[in-house]
Amino acid sequence: MKPIPDHITENLTILFVGFNPSIRSSETGHHFANPNNRFWKILHESGLTPKRLDTSEDNTLVDLGYGLTNIVARPTKTALEITKEEYISGKAELRKKIEKYKPKYVCFVGKGVYQEYSGKKDVPWGVQDGSVVDDTIDFVAPSSSGLVRMRLDEIVDIYRELVTLIK
């Protein structure tokens, strides 16, 4: 399985950070490509995108001021397969990306992603008190995985907070 490319440029409004690519994403070369993943639906229903994008359009997010990356590049079937060593090196690499590209908001797609990145245990949804990298704002949103037990409308409401923040 091969990693998928980041979609990232300088001064993004939002950089979305996932755990790592799924097997399906590795096969297609596109972020959030598992048919059970609701990322693209959530972005549209929250008002972050003007239409529901297809995974093959993931590179067009940069045109909207958004980027995509992961804390770990290696594709796996589940995030449980990620090793502690991969999180440690992934955390350092992610921090370098954030420092280099300077997005205004860094949206962690899942509490677990932010917990691994920040080292914090208790993490609320939304804007975090203090950010890991200066001059960015850390935002934690629910994972878009179909395995998440939250109702879709509750997840969309949390992502809508980003819409309010960026206006």
Secondary structure as GFF3:
##gff-version 3
##sequence-region A 1 167
A	DSSP	beta_strand	14	18	.	.	.	ID=ss1
A	DSSP	alpha_helix	23	28	.	.	.	ID=ss2
A	DSSP	alpha_helix	39	46	.	.	.	ID=ss3
A	DSSP	three_ten_helix	55	64	.	.	.	ID=ss4
A	DSSP	beta_strand	66	70	.	.	.	ID=ss5
A	DSSP	three_ten_helix	79	81	.	.	.	ID=ss6
A	DSSP	alpha_helix	84	101	.	.	.	ID=ss7
A	DSSP	beta_strand	105	109	.	.	.	ID=ss8
A	DSSP	alpha_helix	111	118	.	.	.	ID=ss9
A	DSSP	beta_strand	126	127	.	.	.	ID=ss10
A	DSSP	beta_strand	137	141	.	.	.	ID=ss11
A	DSSP	alpha_helix	152	166	.	.	.	ID=ss12
###
